[in-house]
Each structure stands twice: as structure tokens, then as C-alpha cells.
Amino acid sequence: KFIVDVNPMKLDGVEKLLTDYIEAADYASPFNFAKAVVTPVHVPSSTKEKSSGGGRSGATEAPSPSATQQKKEATMYGEMLNEIPELAGIGKLFSSSTAVDLTESEAEYVVSCIKHVFEDHIVFHFTIKNTMEEQQLENVNVELDLSDASGASLESSVPAEVIKFEQPGMAFVSVRRDSPMQNMSISGCKLTFTMKEVDPSTGEVYPDGEEEEYPLDDLEVSLSDYVRALPLPDFRAAWEAMTPDNDLTQVFRLDKYKSISDAVTAISDALGMEACENSNVVSGAARAHRLLLSGVLVGEQAALVRADLRTSPSNAVEMKLAIRSQVSTWLMPMPEFLLHPVVAVTDFSVSTVSRDQRLNFGGRLGVDRSCCFAGKQSPH
């Protein structure tokens, strides 16, 4: 029945992923049919339909630059990490973040970090640049304080052996996670290294060294790090093909954003998903808008988001957010600004619920337990 009910266009995606699954001959995990249904299939340019008026249902979208870039980077980083003995056994790379600066660009040592997410691990990949001509850094490690990162434990650390002037080096820290997705706030980050003096005129490195430390900015791991963008040619068909068992809908007042356009950008960035059907394009004067997002969560589970935004009479941005996912939405670590749904928004069908329902619904995301929207809730 599930196959019969699927749009025939989607069966091409099922066929492709089933072929890949058989060719890989890795049967430790079952074939993910629901993900196959929402996987876009490349259509030759000669057969593509032209979209008029912002990508209506049925129009075919080419893979976005962000999704294509993610795929290239995953291949490159996956090969690089697999060549490091301490990291070779942690599995297949799911996604890699953009680089985050942990120092000022004018600092003596300029450090940035890329977060590589695996099914049970995160590898923090540090690039370290020494801007001091009279110094050479040796045995350069990055130390992380995981005391506030519940469920995370240090597994291995790979130092940069030598970092010379203006020749960046790389260090890695592998952290194991107890749960598939969890927010982490990692403070107390610092470089530790042996600093040796260098004669700039000759390049001679003096043998005696001093043990040094250098503080770094804090690191954050959030929902967007556990999501890979997933371009979709037909959001509505994908939404209808997925089971609503894990649906979650909530209403928010986004006071920190002055326009719907600003809110759309923030939501897309915070969730790390792909905007579908050009729904990330918003007129500056728009008073209402629907944002459609799609992505794949770590563990290769699809997730779709439908956000209805409007500007209230008081010019505050209000949003009704609906999430449909293959995993329980209660397991998704929501961004800070999505932790506190509002008590009431008149046009979004907010209604009072019983005390038992409030307690069941409110615990996970810090909901104001006096009220909740009407509609299907997570059973958890």
C-alpha cells in the first residue's frame, strides 16, 4: 500500500537508493524506504520543467550549491580523516560544518574549528596558524573541558607535531556521544604546546622550549550540526509520503527578529536544512510567508519543516512551526529561540488543554504549560 500511494516520480529515487544499497552489500542496517521516497533524483536538463512564479509543486529543482558543496566536502574530509589511525575506526562521516573562528584574526595564534559528525562521534578539526616569526610550536594539542557536555566523553586527541611561522597545522579531538543528537556547550578550550624560539635571519630553531597554553573561545554543537541539507523537487509529495506519527507543531513569537525575511534566514541557519521551492526568498514588505525546509538527520533519517510566519499588528514576527520526521521530534536538540512556545496567538488555533496533556507535552522543550496549540502532538 505504501508503494502504491507514492507519486510515481518518487519511485525513481527508491530504485536508485535500492541499487546503491545492494551494491554496497552492507546489510547491517535495513533499507530506509521512507528516506528513498524523499530523495531527489537527477533529471537531465533537456527534460527539466521550467518553474514559473517561485517553484510550484511538480517543478524540478536542481541540487542547490549548498547541498552539492556538502557532498564534495564530505568526500574530501571523509578520506582525510580515514587516513588518521586514531580516527579510522569511527565509521562513515555524516556531515561537516563550516569553519568557526576560535580566536581573533589578529591573534598570535589563529585557530578555527570544523565539526565532523559521525553516528556516535564528533571530531573537532582544528586549523592552527602561527603568526609569530620568532617562534615554532611543537606537539600542539587542543584541550576541551567536557564537564558541561552531558553524555560526551573524550576518546582520542591527535596533536599537530610542528607548526612553523605562517605554515598552518592541524590537530584533532574525537568525542564520543551517548545519544544521537545533543546540544553541547564546551568551555575552557585551550591550546597546549611547546614553544621554541627561532632566529628569523637563519631559520635556526633553538633546542630549548617552554610549555605554553593559549585560551580559545567556547565551542557549541547544536541541531544544525546533526543535519545535512536535502534538496527536494516536490515538498508536498515528500510531506504526504512520510508518516505523521512523529509530527510536532508549535507556535512562537520571534521578538528578536524585525522582519519575516530576517526570521527566515535565522530559522534556516539554525536548523541547517535546505529551503525548498525558493521559499527562502521573501519580499522585504511581506506580512505573511511559508518557509519549507528539508534535511536528513544523523542516522540517515529524513526531516521536513513547514513554517508559517506572519507579522502581528504589533509588528512582532509570529510563527507556527510544523516538523515531520522519521525520528521522534523530542530527540531533536532545538535551538534556543525555539525552546519557548508562546501562550496564545489568535489566528494559529491555540487552545487550552487538560493538565495531563500539558504535562505530557511541555516537559521536553520547556513549553509554557498554561496553553498549547490545537492539532496533532507527539505521543511521547
C-alpha positions as CSV (number, residue, x, y, z in Angstrom):
1,K,0.0,0.0,0.0
2,F,2.8,2.4,0.9
3,I,4.4,2.0,-2.6
4,V,1.1,2.3,-4.4
5,D,0.3,5.5,-2.6
6,V,3.7,7.1,-3.6
7,N,3.8,9.6,-6.5
8,P,5.3,7.6,-9.4
9,M,8.1,10.2,-9.8
10,K,9.3,9.1,-6.4
11,L,9.9,5.5,-7.4
12,D,13.0,6.6,-9.4
13,G,14.6,7.6,-6.1
14,V,13.6,4.3,-4.5
15,E,15.1,2.4,-7.3
16,K,18.4,4.4,-7.2
17,L,18.9,4.0,-3.4
18,L,17.9,0.3,-3.5
19,T,20.5,-0.2,-6.2
20,D,23.1,1.6,-4.1
21,Y,22.1,-0.4,-1.1
22,I,22.6,-3.7,-2.9
23,E,25.9,-2.7,-4.5
24,A,27.3,-1.6,-1.1
25,A,26.4,-5.1,0.3
26,D,26.2,-3.6,3.9
27,Y,23.1,-5.2,5.4
28,A,23.8,-4.3,9.0
29,S,21.1,-1.6,8.7
30,P,17.7,-2.2,6.9
31,F,16.9,-0.4,3.7
32,N,15.4,3.0,4.5
33,F,12.3,3.2,2.3
34,A,10.9,6.4,3.7
35,K,14.2,8.2,3.0
36,A,14.3,6.8,-0.5
37,V,10.8,8.3,-1.1
38,V,12.1,11.9,-0.4
39,T,15.5,11.5,-2.1
40,P,15.7,13.8,-5.2
41,V,16.7,12.2,-8.5
42,H,18.8,14.0,-11.0
43,V,16.9,14.9,-14.1
44,P,18.7,15.7,-17.3
45,S,18.5,19.4,-18.3
46,S,16.6,18.6,-21.5
47,T,13.7,17.1,-19.5
48,K,13.5,19.7,-16.7
49,E,10.4,21.7,-16.4
50,K,10.7,25.5,-16.1
51,S,9.3,26.8,-12.9
52,S,7.1,29.9,-13.0
53,G,6.4,32.1,-10.0
54,G,8.7,30.5,-7.4
55,G,8.7,26.8,-7.8
56,R,5.3,25.3,-7.7
57,S,4.6,21.7,-7.0
58,G,5.7,19.5,-9.9
59,A,8.6,21.7,-11.0
60,T,12.0,20.1,-10.8
61,E,14.8,21.8,-8.8
62,A,18.5,21.2,-9.4
63,P,20.6,20.3,-6.4
64,S,21.4,23.6,-4.6
65,P,25.0,24.8,-4.3
66,S,24.9,24.2,-0.5
67,A,23.9,20.6,-0.9
68,T,26.4,19.9,-3.7
69,Q,29.2,21.6,-1.7
70,Q,28.3,19.5,1.4
71,K,28.6,16.3,-0.7
72,K,32.0,17.3,-2.0
73,E,33.3,18.3,1.4
74,A,32.0,15.0,3.0
75,T,34.0,13.0,0.5
76,M,37.2,15.1,0.9
77,Y,37.0,15.2,4.7
78,G,36.0,11.5,5.0
79,E,39.1,10.4,3.0
80,M,41.4,12.7,5.1
81,L,40.0,11.5,8.5
82,N,40.2,7.9,7.5
83,E,43.9,8.2,6.9
84,I,44.5,9.2,10.5
85,P,45.0,6.0,12.6
86,E,43.3,7.3,15.7
87,L,40.2,8.2,13.8
88,A,40.0,5.5,11.2
89,G,37.6,3.2,13.1
90,I,34.7,5.6,14.0
91,G,32.5,4.9,10.9
92,K,31.2,6.9,8.0
93,L,31.2,10.7,8.0
94,F,27.7,12.1,8.1
95,S,28.4,15.9,7.8
96,S,31.0,18.6,8.3
97,S,30.3,22.1,9.5
98,T,31.7,25.3,8.1
99,A,34.8,26.6,9.9
100,V,34.2,28.5,13.2
101,D,36.8,31.0,14.4
102,L,38.0,30.5,18.0
103,T,40.4,33.5,18.1
104,E,40.6,36.9,16.6
105,S,42.1,37.1,13.2
106,E,44.9,39.4,14.6
107,A,45.9,37.0,17.4
108,E,49.3,35.4,17.8
109,Y,47.9,32.0,17.0
110,V,44.8,32.0,14.8
111,V,42.6,29.0,15.4
112,S,39.4,27.8,13.6
113,C,37.4,24.6,14.0
114,I,35.3,22.3,11.8
115,K,32.9,19.9,13.4
116,H,32.8,16.5,11.7
117,V,29.7,14.5,12.8
118,F,29.6,10.7,12.8
119,E,26.9,8.4,14.0
120,D,28.3,8.2,17.6
121,H,31.2,10.7,17.5
122,I,32.1,14.3,16.7
123,V,35.6,15.0,15.5
124,F,36.7,18.6,16.2
125,H,39.2,19.5,13.5
126,F,41.4,22.5,14.4
127,T,43.4,24.5,12.0
128,I,46.2,26.5,13.8
129,K,48.2,29.3,12.2
130,N,51.3,30.6,13.9
131,T,51.8,34.3,13.1
132,M,54.9,34.7,15.3
133,E,58.0,34.7,13.1
134,E,60.4,34.1,16.1
135,Q,58.5,31.0,17.3
136,Q,58.0,27.4,16.3
137,L,55.2,25.4,18.0
138,E,55.6,21.7,18.7
139,N,53.3,19.0,20.0
140,V,50.3,21.3,19.6
141,N,47.2,19.9,21.3
142,V,43.7,21.3,21.8
143,E,42.2,20.5,25.2
144,L,38.4,20.6,25.7
145,D,36.5,20.8,29.0
146,L,33.6,18.4,28.6
147,S,32.3,18.8,32.1
148,D,29.2,20.7,30.9
149,A,28.7,18.5,27.9
150,S,26.4,15.8,29.3
151,G,26.8,12.4,27.7
152,A,30.1,13.3,25.9
153,S,33.4,11.8,26.6
154,L,36.9,12.3,25.2
155,E,38.0,9.3,23.0
156,S,41.3,10.5,21.3
157,S,43.4,13.5,20.6
158,V,45.8,13.9,17.7
159,P,48.3,16.8,18.0
160,A,50.0,18.8,15.3
161,E,53.6,17.8,15.5
162,V,55.2,21.1,14.3
163,I,53.7,24.4,13.3
164,K,56.1,26.9,11.8
165,F,55.6,30.6,11.0
166,E,52.8,31.1,8.5
167,Q,52.5,27.3,7.9
168,P,49.2,26.2,9.4
169,G,49.0,22.8,11.1
170,M,46.0,20.6,12.1
171,A,45.0,19.0,15.4
172,F,42.0,16.7,16.1
173,V,39.9,15.8,19.1
174,S,37.4,12.9,18.9
175,V,34.5,13.0,21.3
176,R,32.0,10.1,21.7
177,R,28.3,10.9,22.2
178,D,25.9,8.8,24.3
179,S,22.8,10.0,22.4
180,P,22.5,10.5,18.6
181,M,21.8,14.3,18.9
182,Q,22.6,16.6,21.8
183,N,23.4,20.2,22.3
184,M,26.9,20.7,23.7
185,S,28.5,23.8,25.2
186,I,32.2,23.2,25.5
187,S,34.1,25.8,27.5
188,G,37.7,26.0,28.7
189,C,39.1,25.3,25.3
190,K,42.8,25.9,25.0
191,L,46.0,25.2,23.0
192,T,48.8,23.5,24.8
193,F,52.2,23.3,23.1
194,T,56.0,23.6,23.4
195,M,57.2,26.9,22.1
196,K,60.7,27.1,20.7
197,E,62.5,30.3,19.7
198,V,63.6,30.8,16.1
199,D,66.3,33.0,14.6
200,P,64.3,34.7,11.8
201,S,67.5,35.6,9.9
202,T,68.8,32.0,9.7
203,G,65.7,29.9,10.4
204,E,67.6,28.1,13.2
205,V,65.4,26.6,15.9
206,Y,66.8,26.8,19.4
207,P,66.6,23.4,21.2
208,D,65.2,24.5,24.5
209,G,61.5,25.0,24.6
210,E,58.8,26.2,27.1
211,E,55.4,24.7,27.8
212,E,52.7,27.2,26.9
213,E,48.9,27.4,27.0
214,Y,46.7,29.7,24.9
215,P,42.9,30.2,25.6
216,L,40.3,29.7,22.9
217,D,36.7,30.7,22.5
218,D,34.0,28.2,23.6
219,L,32.6,25.6,21.2
220,E,28.9,25.0,20.6
221,V,27.3,21.9,19.0
222,S,23.6,22.3,18.0
223,L,20.9,20.9,15.8
224,S,22.3,22.2,12.6
225,D,25.4,20.2,13.1
226,Y,23.4,17.0,13.1
227,V,21.5,17.9,9.8
228,R,22.5,17.5,6.2
229,A,20.7,19.6,3.6
230,L,18.3,17.6,1.4
231,P,17.0,19.3,-1.8
232,L,13.5,18.2,-2.8
233,P,11.8,18.7,-6.2
234,D,8.3,18.3,-4.6
235,F,8.0,19.2,-0.9
236,R,4.2,18.4,-0.7
237,A,4.7,14.9,-2.1
238,A,7.5,14.2,0.3
239,W,5.5,15.5,3.3
240,E,2.5,13.3,2.4
241,A,4.7,10.3,1.8
242,M,6.1,10.4,5.4
243,T,4.2,9.1,8.4
244,P,2.7,11.8,10.7
245,D,3.4,9.7,13.8
246,N,6.2,12.0,15.0
247,D,4.6,15.3,14.0
248,L,5.2,18.2,16.2
249,T,3.6,21.7,15.8
250,Q,4.2,24.7,18.0
251,V,3.6,28.5,17.9
252,F,6.4,31.0,18.6
253,R,6.8,34.8,18.9
254,L,10.2,35.7,17.4
255,D,10.7,39.1,19.1
256,K,14.4,39.3,18.3
257,Y,13.7,39.5,14.5
258,K,12.4,42.7,13.0
259,S,11.2,41.2,9.7
260,I,9.9,37.9,8.3
261,S,13.0,37.9,6.0
262,D,15.3,38.1,9.0
263,A,13.4,35.3,10.7
264,V,13.5,33.0,7.6
265,T,17.3,33.4,7.4
266,A,17.7,32.7,11.1
267,I,15.4,29.6,11.1
268,S,17.1,28.1,8.0
269,D,20.6,28.6,9.5
270,A,19.6,27.3,13.0
271,L,18.0,24.1,11.6
272,G,20.7,23.5,9.0
273,M,18.2,22.5,6.3
274,E,17.6,23.1,2.7
275,A,15.0,25.7,1.6
276,C,12.6,24.1,-0.9
277,E,10.7,25.7,-3.8
278,N,12.6,29.0,-3.3
279,S,10.7,29.6,-0.1
280,N,13.8,31.3,1.4
281,V,13.1,34.2,-0.9
282,V,11.0,36.8,0.9
283,S,9.8,40.2,-0.1
284,G,11.0,42.9,2.3
285,A,7.4,44.1,2.6
286,A,5.9,40.6,3.2
287,R,3.4,40.4,6.0
288,A,3.0,36.6,5.7
289,H,5.1,33.8,4.3
290,R,5.5,30.0,4.3
291,L,9.0,28.5,4.6
292,L,9.6,24.9,3.5
293,L,12.8,23.1,4.7
294,S,14.1,19.6,4.3
295,G,17.1,17.7,5.6
296,V,18.5,14.4,6.8
297,L,19.3,13.9,10.4
298,V,22.3,11.9,11.7
299,G,21.3,8.3,11.4
300,E,20.0,9.0,7.8
301,Q,16.5,9.9,8.9
302,A,14.6,12.4,6.9
303,A,13.0,15.6,8.5
304,L,10.7,18.2,6.9
305,V,9.8,21.6,8.3
306,R,6.9,23.8,7.4
307,A,7.0,27.3,9.0
308,D,4.1,29.7,8.6
309,L,5.2,33.2,9.5
310,R,3.3,36.5,9.8
311,T,3.8,40.0,11.2
312,S,1.4,40.7,14.0
313,P,-0.5,44.0,14.5
314,S,2.3,45.0,16.9
315,N,4.9,44.2,14.2
316,A,6.3,41.2,16.0
317,V,7.1,38.1,13.9
318,E,5.0,35.1,14.8
319,M,5.4,31.6,13.5
320,K,3.6,28.3,13.5
321,L,6.3,25.6,13.1
322,A,5.4,22.1,12.0
323,I,8.0,19.3,11.9
324,R,7.6,15.9,10.3
325,S,10.4,13.5,11.0
326,Q,11.3,9.8,10.8
327,V,12.5,10.0,14.4
328,S,10.8,11.4,17.5
329,T,11.0,15.2,17.4
330,W,11.6,15.1,21.2
331,L,15.1,13.7,20.4
332,M,15.9,16.8,18.3
333,P,18.0,19.4,20.2
334,M,16.1,22.6,19.4
335,P,17.9,26.0,19.0
336,E,17.5,28.3,22.0
337,F,14.9,30.6,20.3
338,L,12.7,27.5,19.6
339,L,12.6,26.4,23.2
340,H,9.7,28.6,24.4
341,P,6.4,28.5,22.5
342,V,4.0,31.3,23.2
343,V,0.9,31.1,25.3
344,A,-1.5,32.3,22.7
345,V,-1.6,33.6,19.1
346,T,-5.1,34.2,17.9
347,D,-5.0,33.0,14.3
348,F,-2.9,29.9,14.9
349,S,-5.7,27.8,16.5
350,V,-4.2,27.9,20.0
351,S,-6.5,26.2,22.5
352,T,-6.5,25.2,26.2
353,V,-5.7,21.6,27.0
354,S,-6.1,19.5,30.1
355,R,-3.5,19.3,32.9
356,D,-2.4,15.8,31.9
357,Q,-1.9,16.9,28.3
358,R,0.1,19.9,29.4
359,L,2.5,17.8,31.5
360,N,2.9,15.3,28.7
361,F,3.6,18.0,26.1
362,G,5.6,20.5,28.0
363,G,8.4,18.7,29.6
364,R,10.9,18.3,26.8
365,L,11.1,21.7,25.2
366,G,10.4,24.0,28.1
367,V,6.9,24.9,26.9
368,D,4.8,27.4,28.9
369,R,2.4,24.8,30.3
370,S,-0.6,27.0,30.5
371,C,-1.6,26.5,26.9
372,C,-0.8,24.7,23.7
373,F,-1.8,24.8,20.0
374,A,-4.6,22.6,18.7
375,G,-3.5,19.8,16.4
376,K,-1.6,16.5,16.4
377,Q,1.1,16.2,19.0
378,S,3.9,13.9,19.6
379,P,2.8,10.8,21.5
380,H,6.0,11.0,23.7
